[in-house]
Amino acid sequence: MTAPQAVDAALNTTPPLASSSDQATDDATVVISSLPQPATAPIGGELEIPDDATVEIPMPQRVLRKVGSGWGLIQGHREGRSLIPKRSLRQLAEGLVALAILAMLSPVLLVVALAVKWTSEGPMLFRQERLGLHRSTFKIIKFRTMSNKNSDAQHREFVKKMLTSDDDVDGGEQGVYKLVNDPRITPIGGFLRRTSIDELPQLWNVVRGEMSLVGPRPVLAWEADLFPPEAERRFACRPGMTGLWQVSGRSTLDFKAALELDVTYVEKKSVWYDISILWRTVGVVFNRSVAR
């Protein structure tokens, strides 16, 4: 394949995971995973690209990369800016709903924020980088439920065992796949987690278009590195404040089962499916048997 043919092929390729509402925009950096070394064209001739070569073709605000014999477009990043595709009508509606809920709950949010501040040292809000649509990064916002300075070594080891071991791994209580009696939790943190109040600030992530009301769980980059290949499909849509796994068992499901449900959600995603999950979420929040 010559370089001009490669450009045409790449531009005419549809992103394999993107929906019609998640197409790359003109200001996006289109990234196709690559091998380490770029190929160079001979002087005065066209570039022949073997199947195992790597080439990067710069374009205005775009980069095309070839892997093996295939081409594909994947959302990426531009330095200093997270790429969020142009919003659909559905996303705009979700943003307005989230903004309205924030306004209505503002007195409650203020009380919770003050309670977090008074009961432990540290900021009221917790911000952490997570992976969103097509693995684009964003800062998730939650009420802080842990002590300000702590090690996540125990949590990392727990998640790693769940994703890489064939044996059942519980969190310290039979049938609960989440760390129980975690010493990092603040006095009010346990209550906020059991009631999911700590998640309410994520409504602002929905307003910003980084999250949806319903979708897969927003994960950490190191967690995603441990996922099996079939779980990659979960990144085809924005992460959500609630999702299929949250209404199917919450803490009583292990990580592998949660990933399978995330993929199932992506395959079945629709407006009515989201509404049914939102309705079921209300009941799950008050069900103490699945909340930890």
Secondary structure as GFF3:
##gff-version 3
##sequence-region A 1 292
A	DSSP	alpha_helix	3	11	.	.	.	ID=ss1
A	DSSP	beta_strand	30	31	.	.	.	ID=ss2
A	DSSP	beta_strand	56	59	.	.	.	ID=ss3
A	DSSP	beta_strand	62	65	.	.	.	ID=ss4
A	DSSP	beta_strand	74	75	.	.	.	ID=ss5
A	DSSP	alpha_helix	89	119	.	.	.	ID=ss6
A	DSSP	beta_strand	125	131	.	.	.	ID=ss7
A	DSSP	three_ten_helix	133	135	.	.	.	ID=ss8
A	DSSP	beta_strand	137	143	.	.	.	ID=ss9
A	DSSP	alpha_helix	153	164	.	.	.	ID=ss10
A	DSSP	alpha_helix	189	194	.	.	.	ID=ss11
A	DSSP	three_ten_helix	197	202	.	.	.	ID=ss12
A	DSSP	alpha_helix	203	207	.	.	.	ID=ss13
A	DSSP	beta_strand	212	214	.	.	.	ID=ss14
A	DSSP	alpha_helix	221	224	.	.	.	ID=ss15
A	DSSP	three_ten_helix	229	236	.	.	.	ID=ss16
A	DSSP	beta_strand	240	242	.	.	.	ID=ss17
A	DSSP	three_ten_helix	250	252	.	.	.	ID=ss18
A	DSSP	alpha_helix	255	268	.	.	.	ID=ss19
A	DSSP	alpha_helix	271	285	.	.	.	ID=ss20
A	DSSP	three_ten_helix	288	290	.	.	.	ID=ss21
###
